[in-house]
Amino acid sequence: MNGHPSAGVPILQLGDVLVSGLLNELDDKSALAFTEELTETISSTGARGVLIDISRLELIDSFVARMLMQLTTTARLLGARVIVAGMRPPVAITLVELGIELSGVETSLNAEQGLTALGWHRAARTPAGEAR
């Protein structure tokens, strides 16, 4: 699945979980396009979980923080749980300094923990020739 052309952010589907990420160069217009595309994708796929990886995001402003909160609320109304993964310490510090609480936004240390929390598990590999 591809992201909205103006957002330039891919949205991948793993079963009933969507995975996407935010890049550092995200401007307000791209953030809005990403939100719109992700909301449409949640609706069209019936996704029950969304992981947004922000580990490449070095800075965050109040607009992007508000967008994440609104996206989480919208997704919840559509029946999907959102987890924001990989927040860097400077981003967390900036949010605190700006007095921004990401109310309602679940976070995880990294994408793998976020996917696990959403109930998505990597299939265990069995050695060739071994019965399951």
N, CA, C and O of each residue as an XYZ file, in Angstrom:
528
protein
N       0.836     -1.179      0.000
C       0.000      0.000      0.000
C       0.878      1.239      0.000
O       1.847      1.292      0.758
N       0.588      2.205     -0.795
C       1.401      3.399     -0.847
C       0.737      4.530     -0.095
O      -0.486      4.581      0.035
N       1.566      5.438      0.398
C       1.040      6.599      1.094
C       0.489      7.598      0.086
O       0.647      7.429     -1.123
N      -0.151      8.626      0.590
C      -0.679      9.697     -0.239
C       0.498     10.361     -0.950
O       1.516     10.635     -0.316
N       0.384     10.622     -2.240
C       1.512     11.174     -2.975
C       2.064     12.449     -2.353
O       3.281     12.632     -2.315
N       1.196     13.336     -1.863
C       1.708     14.585     -1.301
C       2.301     14.373      0.088
O       3.071     15.208      0.562
N       1.953     13.271      0.743
C       2.525     12.993      2.054
C       3.872     12.296      1.899
O       4.791     12.541      2.680
N       3.992     11.434      0.899
C       5.238     10.733      0.676
C       5.602      9.765      1.784
O       6.771      9.416      1.943
N       4.616      9.328      2.552
C       4.858      8.422      3.669
C       4.159      7.098      3.385
O       2.932      7.059      3.302
N       4.916      6.008      3.235
C       4.270      4.725      2.961
C       3.479      4.207      4.166
O       3.861      4.419      5.317
N       2.381      3.532      3.874
C       1.572      2.889      4.907
C       1.532      1.409      4.545
O       0.976      1.040      3.511
N       2.108      0.571      5.375
C       2.168     -0.863      5.127
C       1.091     -1.573      5.923
O       0.726     -1.135      7.014
N       0.584     -2.669      5.379
C      -0.426     -3.458      6.087
C       0.158     -4.820      6.436
O       0.624     -5.551      5.562
N       0.128     -5.153      7.727
C       0.545     -6.465      8.229
C      -0.669     -7.073      8.899
O      -0.947     -6.784     10.063
N      -1.394     -7.908      8.179
C      -2.636     -8.454      8.730
C      -3.610     -7.324      8.988
O      -3.933     -6.560      8.078
N      -4.085     -7.210     10.229
C      -5.030     -6.133     10.550
C      -4.352     -4.962     11.263
O      -4.995     -4.183     11.966
N      -3.038     -4.859     11.062
C      -2.265     -3.761     11.651
C      -1.621     -2.949     10.527
O      -1.049     -3.514      9.595
N      -1.719     -1.627     10.620
C      -1.057     -0.734      9.670
C       0.214     -0.202     10.314
O       0.242      0.090     11.510
N       1.261     -0.079      9.514
C       2.540      0.426     10.015
C       2.982      1.580      9.127
O       2.981      1.478      7.901
N       3.359      2.673      9.769
C       3.857      3.828      9.033
C       4.879      4.546      9.892
O       5.117      4.167     11.039
N       5.470      5.564      9.344
C       6.464      6.309     10.103
C       6.468      7.762      9.676
O       6.041      8.105      8.574
N       6.956      8.606     10.566
C       7.074     10.027     10.248
C       8.540     10.367     10.073
O       9.391      9.930     10.847
N       8.821     11.151      9.050
C      10.179     11.583      8.784
C      10.385     12.979      9.335
O       9.425     13.705      9.593
N      11.627     13.344      9.510
C      11.946     14.644     10.095
C      11.475     15.817      9.244
O      11.190     16.891      9.776
N      11.390     15.625      7.925
C      11.063     16.730      7.018
C       9.562     16.989      6.913
O       9.126     17.680      5.992
N       8.776     16.461      7.817
C       7.323     16.580      7.728
C       6.872     18.023      7.984
O       7.018     18.539      9.092
N       6.320     18.669      6.940
C       5.768     20.007      7.143
C       4.268     19.885      7.424
O       3.708     18.791      7.368
N       3.631     21.001      7.723
C       2.216     20.977      8.108
C       1.328     20.379      7.020
O       0.415     19.609      7.317
N       1.591     20.732      5.755
C       0.776     20.230      4.641
C       0.932     18.711      4.516
O      -0.053     17.995      4.332
N       2.173     18.225      4.617
C       2.418     16.785      4.539
C       1.791     16.061      5.721
O       1.267     14.958      5.569
N       1.841     16.679      6.902
C       1.249     16.081      8.104
C      -0.253     15.908      7.918
O      -0.813     14.874      8.283
N      -0.902     16.917      7.350
C      -2.341     16.827      7.095
C      -2.653     15.754      6.056
O      -3.614     15.000      6.208
N      -1.840     15.683      4.997
C      -2.048     14.675      3.955
C      -1.849     13.276      4.534
O      -2.602     12.358      4.208
N      -0.842     13.109      5.389
C      -0.580     11.822      6.031
C      -1.762     11.410      6.903
O      -2.202     10.261      6.855
N      -2.274     12.345      7.699
C      -3.413     12.070      8.567
C      -4.625     11.625      7.751
O      -5.303     10.660      8.102
N      -4.887     12.340      6.662
C      -6.034     12.018      5.799
C      -5.869     10.625      5.179
O      -6.809      9.829      5.179
N      -4.667     10.332      4.647
C      -4.413      9.047      4.012
C      -4.507      7.905      5.014
O      -5.097      6.864      4.726
N      -3.924      8.105      6.192
C      -3.950      7.042      7.199
C      -5.376      6.784      7.672
O      -5.764      5.631      7.864
N      -6.151      7.832      7.859
C      -7.547      7.686      8.271
C      -8.338      6.919      7.216
O      -9.114      6.022      7.545
N      -8.138      7.276      5.938
C      -8.814      6.570      4.839
C      -8.404      5.103      4.801
O      -9.241      4.232      4.562
N      -7.117      4.821      5.035
C      -6.615      3.450      4.990
C      -7.175      2.627      6.144
O      -7.512      1.456      5.965
N      -7.278      3.229      7.326
C      -7.886      2.540      8.475
C      -9.315      2.140      8.112
O      -9.734      1.005      8.340
N     -10.048      3.087      7.545
C     -11.443      2.846      7.188
C     -11.578      1.781      6.102
O     -12.419      0.888      6.213
N     -10.763      1.866      5.059
C     -10.915      0.946      3.932
C     -10.420     -0.473      4.238
O     -10.903     -1.434      3.640
N      -9.463     -0.611      5.163
C      -8.925     -1.940      5.465
C      -9.553     -2.570      6.703
O      -9.419     -3.774      6.923
N     -10.237     -1.764      7.512
C     -10.780     -2.276      8.768
C      -9.691     -2.598      9.780
O      -9.865     -3.454     10.648
N      -8.569     -1.905      9.657
C      -7.437     -2.152     10.565
C      -7.872     -1.951     12.014
O      -8.635     -1.034     12.318
N      -7.382     -2.816     12.908
C      -7.702     -2.658     14.329
C      -6.518     -2.101     15.100
O      -6.640     -1.799     16.288
N      -5.363     -1.960     14.435
C      -4.186     -1.401     15.081
C      -3.368     -0.595     14.106
O      -3.320     -0.900     12.914
N      -2.709      0.460     14.629
C      -1.852      1.312     13.814
C      -0.588      1.601     14.607
O      -0.646      2.024     15.761
N       0.555      1.367     13.972
C       1.831      1.706     14.584
C       2.442      2.842     13.781
O       2.614      2.732     12.567
N       2.770      3.931     14.459
C       3.432      5.057     13.807
C       4.822      5.179     14.424
O       4.968      5.538     15.592
N       5.830      4.879     13.628
C       7.214      4.921     14.083
C       7.746      6.339     13.905
O       7.790      6.851     12.787
N       8.150      6.974     15.008
C       8.682      8.334     14.920
C      10.166      8.364     15.294
O      10.694      9.413     15.661
N      10.836      7.212     15.202
C      12.245      7.140     15.604
C      13.152      8.014     14.732
O      14.252      8.368     15.157
N      12.712      8.363     13.532
C      13.520      9.232     12.667
C      13.184     10.706     12.858
O      13.813     11.574     12.253
N      12.201     10.985     13.689
C      11.790     12.358     13.964
C      12.724     12.945     15.024
O      12.763     12.468     16.158
N      13.474     13.980     14.649
C      14.430     14.572     15.580
C      13.823     15.743     16.341
O      14.256     16.063     17.449
N      12.833     16.372     15.751
C      12.174     17.512     16.377
C      10.668     17.334     16.249
O      10.186     16.672     15.330
N       9.940     17.926     17.170
C       8.488     17.898     17.070
C       7.972     19.272     17.460
O       8.492     19.898     18.383
N       6.960     19.736     16.764
C       6.361     21.018     17.145
C       4.928     20.771     17.601
O       4.424     19.650     17.542
N       4.294     21.827     18.052
C       2.951     21.673     18.611
C       1.958     21.206     17.543
O       1.003     20.499     17.865
N       2.165     21.588     16.279
C       1.252     21.173     15.216
C       1.303     19.660     15.022
O       0.260     19.008     14.973
N       2.516     19.092     14.912
C       2.654     17.651     14.715
C       2.141     16.901     15.946
O       1.514     15.851     15.808
N       2.399     17.426     17.143
C       1.901     16.797     18.372
C       0.372     16.771     18.367
O      -0.232     15.750     18.697
N      -0.256     17.889     17.995
C      -1.722     17.959     17.911
C      -2.243     16.985     16.870
O      -3.260     16.326     17.087
N      -1.542     16.888     15.725
C      -1.939     15.966     14.664
C      -1.929     14.524     15.187
O      -2.849     13.758     14.897
N      -0.901     14.149     15.952
C      -0.829     12.792     16.502
C      -1.997     12.522     17.455
O      -2.570     11.433     17.448
N      -2.345     13.521     18.273
C      -3.474     13.347     19.198
C      -4.791     13.217     18.436
O      -5.614     12.362     18.765
N      -4.995     14.055     17.425
C      -6.226     13.995     16.634
C      -6.313     12.687     15.856
O      -7.383     12.087     15.754
N      -5.187     12.254     15.312
C      -5.149     11.001     14.567
C      -5.496      9.830     15.475
O      -6.231      8.928     15.072
N      -4.980      9.837     16.685
C      -5.276      8.781     17.655
C      -6.761      8.752     17.984
O      -7.367      7.681     18.035
N      -7.347      9.917     18.206
C      -8.771     10.005     18.520
C      -9.623      9.535     17.340
O     -10.577      8.778     17.522
N      -9.280      9.981     16.137
C     -10.013      9.577     14.935
C      -9.923      8.072     14.730
O     -10.928      7.415     14.457
N      -8.716      7.527     14.864
C      -8.523      6.083     14.683
C      -9.347      5.303     15.698
O      -9.958      4.291     15.355
N      -9.366      5.765     16.943
C     -10.139      5.091     17.985
C     -11.620      5.078     17.628
O     -12.307      4.082     17.853
N     -12.113      6.184     17.074
C     -13.513      6.248     16.651
C     -13.798      5.268     15.514
O     -14.926      4.804     15.351
N     -12.757      4.957     14.724
C     -12.895      3.998     13.625
C     -12.589      2.570     14.074
O     -12.580      1.649     13.257
N     -12.339      2.385     15.370
C     -12.122      1.049     15.909
C     -10.686      0.573     15.910
O     -10.431     -0.619     16.078
N      -9.734      1.491     15.722
C      -8.323      1.103     15.692
C      -7.560      1.719     16.864
O      -7.825      2.850     17.272
N      -6.624      0.966     17.386
C      -5.748      1.420     18.463
C      -4.443      1.915     17.835
O      -3.876      1.238     16.978
N      -3.967      3.084     18.251
C      -2.736      3.662     17.704
C      -1.641      3.624     18.753
O      -1.861      3.972     19.913
N      -0.451      3.195     18.331
C       0.720      3.263     19.197
C       1.797      4.033     18.446
O       2.118      3.726     17.298
N       2.349      5.042     19.120
C       3.451      5.832     18.568
C       4.730      5.243     19.146
O       4.902      5.194     20.364
N       5.624      4.797     18.275
C       6.824      4.080     18.718
C       8.102      4.847     18.401
O       8.175      5.593     17.424
N       9.104      4.645     19.247
C      10.444      5.129     18.962
C      10.709      6.596     19.227
O      11.566      7.190     18.572
N       9.991      7.203     20.178
C      10.222      8.611     20.468
C      11.623      8.798     21.052
O      12.003      8.132     22.015
N      12.372      9.707     20.458
C      13.721     10.005     20.940
C      13.638     10.892     22.181
O      12.698     11.675     22.320
N      14.619     10.776     23.089
C      14.611     11.613     24.294
C      14.479     13.112     24.012
O      13.711     13.775     24.710
N      15.197     13.694     23.009
C      15.019     15.135     22.759
C      13.587     15.503     22.381
O      13.110     16.587     22.715
N      12.900     14.594     21.680
C      11.504     14.853     21.297
C      10.634     14.862     22.548
O       9.787     15.739     22.712
N      10.843     13.879     23.435
C      10.074     13.821     24.686
C      10.331     15.068     25.529
O       9.400     15.639     26.097
N      11.588     15.488     25.609
C      11.945     16.681     26.398
C      11.276     17.919     25.815
O      10.750     18.752     26.552
N      11.297     18.037     24.483
C      10.656     19.179     23.823
C       9.162     19.222     24.136
O       8.621     20.289     24.426
N       8.488     18.061     24.077
C       7.054     18.021     24.384
C       6.792     18.505     25.801
O       5.856     19.269     26.036
N       7.617     18.060     26.751
C       7.457     18.483     28.147
C       7.700     19.984     28.274
O       6.943     20.687     28.943
N       8.766     20.474     27.623
C       9.082     21.907     27.688
C       7.981     22.767     27.083
O       7.715     23.871     27.558
N       7.334     22.251     26.022
C       6.234     22.991     25.387
C       4.933     22.844     26.172
O       3.940     23.504     25.867
N       4.942     21.970     27.192
C       3.735     21.746     27.978
C       2.703     20.924     27.226
O       1.508     21.016     27.508
N       3.156     20.118     26.268
C       2.236     19.320     25.456
C       2.168     17.909     26.017
O       3.174     17.201     26.085
N       0.971     17.514     26.414
C       0.744     16.144     26.847
C       0.057     15.436     25.701
O      -0.992     15.882     25.237
N       0.626     14.351     25.243
C      -0.009     13.596     24.166
C      -1.131     12.761     24.771
O      -1.065     11.532     24.810
N      -2.162     13.459     25.242
C      -3.244     12.758     25.923
C      -3.920     11.778     24.979
O      -4.280     12.118     23.852
N      -4.084     10.558     25.464
C      -4.731      9.522     24.683
C      -3.812      8.801     23.719
O      -4.231      7.843     23.069
N      -2.554      9.243     23.612
C      -1.617      8.627     22.687
C      -0.773      7.600     23.435
O      -0.053      7.934     24.376
N      -0.877      6.339     22.999
C      -0.057      5.268     23.583
C       1.311      5.300     22.926
O       1.429      5.572     21.731
N       2.348      5.019     23.713
C       3.695      5.002     23.159
C       4.393      3.694     23.511
O       4.015      2.996     24.452
N       5.419      3.384     22.730
C       6.286      2.243     23.036
C       7.713      2.653     22.699
O       7.935      3.564     21.902
N       8.689      1.966     23.317
C      10.087      2.314     23.090
C      10.518      2.126     21.644
O      11.281      2.931     21.111
N      10.027      1.058     21.005
C      10.416      0.804     19.623
C       9.264      0.129     18.869
O       8.240     -0.231     19.450
N       9.467     -0.027     17.566
C       8.409     -0.578     16.712
C       8.051     -2.008     17.093
O       6.874     -2.370     17.087
N       9.044     -2.824     17.424
C       8.756     -4.221     17.768
C       7.875     -4.321     19.012
O       6.938     -5.119     19.045
N       8.171     -3.513     20.041
C       7.329     -3.516     21.242
C       5.926     -3.017     20.919
O       4.944     -3.530     21.455
N       5.831     -2.021     20.046
C       4.525     -1.500     19.652
C       3.702     -2.535     18.916
O       2.509     -2.688     19.180
N       4.335     -3.251     17.988
C       3.625     -4.298     17.250
C       3.174     -5.411     18.184
O       2.067     -5.931     18.043
N       4.026     -5.780     19.139
C       3.657     -6.810     20.115
C       2.447     -6.358     20.927
O       1.534     -7.146     21.174
N       2.439     -5.090     21.340
C       1.309     -4.555     22.110
C       0.020     -4.579     21.292
O      -1.073     -4.711     21.844
N       0.157     -4.451     19.963
C      -1.020     -4.493     19.086
C      -1.429     -5.925     18.745
O      -2.389     -6.144     18.006
N      -0.693     -6.896     19.289
C      -1.057     -8.292     19.090
C      -0.470     -8.912     17.846
O      -0.871    -10.008     17.455
N       0.480     -8.229     17.208
C       1.110     -8.773     16.012
C       2.407     -9.442     16.426
O       3.241     -8.831     17.093
N       2.580    -10.695     16.032
C       3.780    -11.434     16.406
C       4.489    -11.957     15.173
O       3.859    -12.407     14.216
N       5.797    -11.892     15.212
C       6.600    -12.460     14.130
C       6.510    -13.973     14.244
O       6.638    -14.522     15.338
N       6.293    -14.646     13.132
C       6.190    -16.094     13.153
C       7.539    -16.701     13.504
O       8.569    -16.300     12.961
N       7.531    -17.657     14.402
C       8.774    -18.328     14.781
C       9.190    -19.241     13.641
O       8.358    -19.935     13.058
N      10.453    -19.240     13.330
C      10.955    -20.094     12.258
C      11.371    -21.443     12.827
O      12.016    -21.526     13.873
N      10.991    -22.479     12.124
C      11.434    -23.818     12.536
C      12.478    -24.272     11.544
O      12.363    -24.005     10.348
N      13.503    -24.963     12.035
C      14.549    -25.444     11.116
C      13.955    -26.332     10.026
O      12.969    -27.029     10.267
N      14.529    -26.317      8.860
C      14.036    -27.100      7.734
C      13.997    -28.576      8.098
O      14.924    -29.102      8.712
N      12.909    -29.237      7.710
C      12.772    -30.667      7.964
C      12.213    -31.005      9.321
O      11.927    -32.168      9.607
N      12.053    -29.992     10.170
C      11.519    -30.269     11.522
C      10.012    -30.056     11.519
O       9.533    -29.046     11.004
N       9.276    -30.972     12.075
C       7.816    -30.860     12.123
C       7.424    -29.814     13.164
O       8.128    -29.604     14.152
N       6.300    -29.174     12.925
C       5.804    -28.179     13.897
C       4.982    -28.834     14.947
O       4.480    -28.161     15.848
